[in-house]
Amino acid sequence: MPRWRLDVAYDGAGFAGWATQPDLRTVAGELERWVTTVLRLEVPATLVCAGRTDAGVHARGQVAHLDVPDDLGTAPEELHRRLARVLPPDLVVSAVRTAPPGFDARFAAVWRRYVYRLADAASPHDPLLRGFVQDVPATLDLDRLAAVAPALLGLHEFAAFCRRREGATTIRTLLDLEAVRVADGPLAGVVEVTVRADAFCHSMVRSLVGALVAVADGRRDGAWLTGLLDATARDSSVPVLPARGLTLEEVGYPADDALASRVDEARAVRELV
């Protein structure tokens, strides 16, 4: 079956996450319903995404794929045009195109990049940003954060930061972890924490940022944070920040000729070496 790639953005406030759930409005549920309708599919559409965002989490760079019947007779660009006419304003498909051989939105991805936005005591608090910037009461010392963040980079067991799922590993490779205060523009003064990894487990980003905030506001020290890497289960001392500050910004993929090998690599069980 031909496979199409969809680039998707959404305001997560009105969705109970990505994954389809009975009687709840979700991103996948909304998309699959409209794709099925506008393409007049006999079998309901099923989308696979790069990262299943939680309830309330936003996305600007979500990627999904869709397998369509051989005899559909419709170009991907036509689906793009039709969806633009029917989707609600908090959900946008920015592009639909034929995926290259071996493409899998989830398993072919080599990294996902999230940004968590915070307004601390040193930030101007703009009520127009309240839907995607999380307020914190203290002033964040970004130098304290920068001093400890590098210790979390690389391949580690992140069980302390994840909600355990039966049979799922919590070993991940953290590629980037940094915080900057925006210098100018509409977000001037807002602290942006960028987290990039090969993959994430459930609630990992919001927990990582919650732990970094605890260090940056002086409630915890660096030894506590790095010590969490020795845990083999969720640590209740790690704060999980609210969803509204988090946005999936971008997903990275390898060159087309490396897609199939990346899928095989991603499906393999991660181990610490």
C-alpha positions as CSV (number, residue, x, y, z in Angstrom):
1,M,0.0,0.0,0.0
2,P,1.3,3.5,-0.7
3,R,2.4,5.4,2.4
4,W,1.9,9.1,2.9
5,R,3.6,11.4,5.3
6,L,1.6,14.1,7.1
7,D,3.1,17.1,8.9
8,V,0.9,18.1,11.7
9,A,0.6,21.0,14.2
10,Y,-2.0,21.5,17.0
11,D,-2.9,23.4,20.1
12,G,-3.1,20.7,22.6
13,A,-5.3,22.4,25.1
14,G,-8.5,21.0,23.5
15,F,-7.2,17.4,23.1
16,A,-6.9,14.5,25.4
17,G,-3.5,13.7,23.8
18,W,-2.6,12.1,20.5
19,A,-3.9,8.6,20.8
20,T,-7.5,7.7,20.0
21,Q,-9.6,7.1,23.1
22,P,-13.3,6.3,23.4
23,D,-15.5,9.3,24.0
24,L,-12.6,11.7,24.2
25,R,-11.4,14.3,21.7
26,T,-7.9,13.4,20.6
27,V,-5.6,14.5,17.7
28,A,-5.5,11.1,16.1
29,G,-9.2,10.6,16.5
30,E,-10.0,13.9,14.9
31,L,-7.5,13.3,12.0
32,E,-8.5,9.7,11.4
33,R,-12.2,10.7,11.3
34,W,-11.7,13.4,8.7
35,V,-9.2,11.5,6.6
36,T,-11.7,8.6,6.4
37,T,-14.5,11.0,5.5
38,V,-12.8,13.1,2.8
39,L,-11.1,10.1,1.1
40,R,-14.3,8.0,1.4
41,L,-12.4,5.1,2.8
42,E,-14.2,1.8,3.3
43,V,-11.8,0.9,6.2
44,P,-11.2,3.7,8.8
45,A,-7.9,5.4,8.5
46,T,-5.1,4.6,11.0
47,L,-2.3,7.1,11.6
48,V,1.1,6.4,13.2
49,C,2.9,9.3,14.7
50,A,6.5,10.1,15.6
51,G,5.6,10.8,19.3
52,R,2.3,10.3,21.1
53,T,1.9,13.5,23.0
54,D,0.0,13.6,26.3
55,A,-3.2,15.5,27.0
56,G,-2.6,19.3,26.7
57,V,0.8,19.0,25.0
58,H,1.2,21.1,21.8
59,A,2.9,20.4,18.6
60,R,4.4,22.4,15.7
61,G,6.4,19.6,14.2
62,Q,4.5,16.3,14.7
63,V,4.9,13.8,11.9
64,A,2.5,10.9,11.0
65,H,2.1,8.4,8.3
66,L,-0.9,6.9,6.6
67,D,-1.2,3.8,4.4
68,V,-3.7,4.3,1.6
69,P,-5.3,1.8,-0.8
70,D,-3.5,1.2,-4.1
71,D,-6.6,2.1,-6.1
72,L,-7.4,5.3,-4.2
73,G,-7.1,7.6,-7.2
74,T,-6.4,10.7,-5.1
75,A,-3.1,12.5,-4.8
76,P,-1.7,13.4,-1.4
77,E,-1.8,17.1,-2.3
78,E,-5.6,16.7,-2.7
79,L,-5.9,15.3,0.8
80,H,-4.0,18.3,2.1
81,R,-6.4,20.7,0.4
82,R,-9.5,18.9,1.6
83,L,-8.3,18.7,5.2
84,A,-7.6,22.4,5.2
85,R,-11.3,23.0,4.5
86,V,-12.7,20.8,7.3
87,L,-10.2,20.6,10.2
88,P,-10.9,22.7,13.3
89,P,-8.7,25.8,13.9
90,D,-6.7,24.1,16.6
91,L,-5.5,21.3,14.3
92,V,-3.5,22.0,11.1
93,V,-2.0,19.6,8.5
94,S,0.7,21.6,6.9
95,A,1.8,19.1,4.2
96,V,0.8,15.7,2.9
97,R,3.3,13.9,0.5
98,T,4.3,10.4,-0.6
99,A,6.7,8.9,1.8
100,P,10.0,7.4,0.6
101,P,10.5,3.7,0.7
102,G,11.2,2.5,4.3
103,F,9.7,5.5,5.9
104,D,8.0,5.0,9.3
105,A,6.9,8.1,11.2
106,R,7.7,6.5,14.5
107,F,10.6,4.0,14.0
108,A,12.5,5.9,11.3
109,A,12.9,9.0,13.5
110,V,16.4,9.6,14.8
111,W,15.4,12.3,17.3
112,R,12.5,14.4,18.6
113,R,13.0,18.0,19.9
114,Y,10.7,19.4,22.5
115,V,10.7,22.9,24.0
116,Y,9.2,23.7,27.4
117,R,8.5,27.4,28.0
118,L,8.5,28.9,31.5
119,A,7.7,32.4,32.9
120,D,9.6,32.8,36.2
121,A,9.7,35.7,38.6
122,A,12.1,37.6,36.3
123,S,9.9,37.2,33.3
124,P,7.1,39.5,32.2
125,H,3.8,37.6,32.5
126,D,1.8,38.0,29.4
127,P,-1.8,36.7,29.7
128,L,-1.9,36.1,26.0
129,L,0.8,33.4,26.4
130,R,-0.9,31.5,29.2
131,G,-1.9,28.7,27.0
132,F,1.6,27.5,26.2
133,V,3.9,29.1,28.8
134,Q,4.0,27.7,32.4
135,D,4.3,30.2,35.3
136,V,6.8,29.3,38.1
137,P,7.0,31.5,41.2
138,A,10.8,31.7,41.8
139,T,13.6,33.3,39.7
140,L,15.4,30.5,37.8
141,D,19.2,30.5,38.0
142,L,20.1,29.3,34.5
143,D,23.8,29.0,35.4
144,R,23.0,26.4,38.1
145,L,21.0,24.6,35.5
146,A,23.7,24.7,32.8
147,A,26.3,23.4,35.3
148,V,24.4,20.1,35.9
149,A,22.5,19.5,32.6
150,P,25.5,18.0,30.7
151,A,25.7,15.1,33.2
152,L,22.3,13.9,31.9
153,L,23.4,13.8,28.3
154,G,24.1,10.5,26.6
155,L,22.7,7.0,27.0
156,H,21.1,6.5,30.5
157,E,18.4,4.8,32.4
158,F,15.7,7.4,32.8
159,A,13.3,5.3,34.9
160,A,13.2,8.0,37.6
161,F,11.7,10.4,35.1
162,C,9.2,8.1,33.4
163,R,5.8,6.6,34.1
164,R,6.5,2.9,33.7
165,R,4.7,1.0,31.0
166,E,4.7,-2.8,31.1
167,G,7.3,-4.3,28.8
168,A,8.7,-0.9,27.8
169,T,12.3,0.2,28.3
170,T,13.2,3.5,29.9
171,I,16.7,3.6,28.5
172,R,17.1,6.7,26.2
173,T,19.9,8.7,24.6
174,L,19.6,12.4,25.5
175,L,21.2,14.5,22.8
176,D,20.6,18.1,24.0
177,L,19.4,19.7,27.2
178,E,19.8,23.5,27.6
179,A,17.9,26.5,28.8
180,V,18.0,30.1,27.5
181,R,16.1,33.2,28.4
182,V,14.6,34.7,25.2
183,A,16.2,38.0,24.4
184,D,13.6,39.7,22.3
185,G,10.3,39.4,20.4
186,P,6.9,38.3,21.9
187,L,8.5,35.8,24.2
188,A,11.2,38.1,25.6
189,G,12.1,37.1,29.1
190,V,10.5,33.6,28.8
191,V,12.8,30.7,29.7
192,E,12.9,28.0,26.9
193,V,14.2,24.6,27.9
194,T,15.1,22.5,24.8
195,V,15.2,18.7,25.2
196,R,16.2,16.5,22.3
197,A,16.6,12.7,22.4
198,D,16.3,9.6,20.2
199,A,13.0,8.9,21.9
200,F,11.1,9.7,25.1
201,C,9.1,7.6,27.5
202,H,5.8,8.7,29.1
203,S,6.1,12.1,31.0
204,M,9.9,12.1,30.6
205,V,10.2,15.7,29.2
206,R,8.0,17.3,31.8
207,S,9.8,15.4,34.5
208,L,13.2,16.3,33.3
209,V,12.2,20.0,33.1
210,G,10.6,19.7,36.5
211,A,13.8,18.4,38.0
212,L,15.9,21.1,36.3
213,V,13.5,23.8,37.7
214,A,14.0,22.4,41.2
215,V,17.8,22.8,40.8
216,A,17.5,26.2,39.1
217,D,15.3,27.7,41.9
218,G,17.5,26.3,44.7
219,R,15.2,23.6,46.1
220,R,17.5,20.8,45.0
221,D,21.2,20.4,44.2
222,G,23.1,18.9,41.3
223,A,24.0,15.7,43.2
224,W,20.3,15.0,43.7
225,L,19.6,15.4,40.0
226,T,22.5,13.2,38.7
227,G,21.7,10.6,41.4
228,L,18.3,10.1,39.8
229,L,20.1,8.3,36.9
230,D,20.8,5.4,39.3
231,A,17.1,4.8,39.9
232,T,15.3,1.8,38.4
233,A,11.8,3.1,39.0
234,R,9.8,6.3,39.0
235,D,11.0,8.7,41.7
236,S,8.2,10.6,43.5
237,S,10.6,13.4,44.4
238,V,10.7,14.5,40.7
239,P,8.1,17.1,39.9
240,V,6.0,16.6,36.7
241,L,5.3,20.0,35.2
242,P,1.9,20.8,33.6
243,A,1.4,19.9,29.9
244,R,0.6,23.4,28.6
245,G,4.2,24.6,28.6
246,L,5.4,21.8,26.4
247,T,5.6,21.8,22.5
248,L,6.9,19.1,20.2
249,E,8.9,21.3,17.8
250,E,10.6,19.0,15.4
251,V,11.3,15.4,14.4
252,G,14.5,14.4,12.6
253,Y,14.9,11.6,10.1
254,P,17.9,10.1,8.3
255,A,18.6,10.2,4.5
256,D,16.1,8.2,2.5
257,D,18.6,5.4,1.9
258,A,19.0,4.9,5.6
259,L,15.4,4.8,6.6
260,A,15.0,1.0,6.6
261,S,18.1,0.4,8.7
262,R,17.0,3.0,11.2
263,V,13.6,1.2,11.6
264,D,15.4,-2.0,12.4
265,E,17.7,-0.2,14.9
266,A,14.8,1.6,16.6
267,R,12.8,-1.7,17.0
268,A,15.7,-3.3,18.8
269,V,15.6,-3.3,22.6
270,R,17.8,-0.6,24.1
271,E,20.5,-1.7,26.6
272,L,23.1,0.2,28.6
273,V,26.6,-0.7,27.5
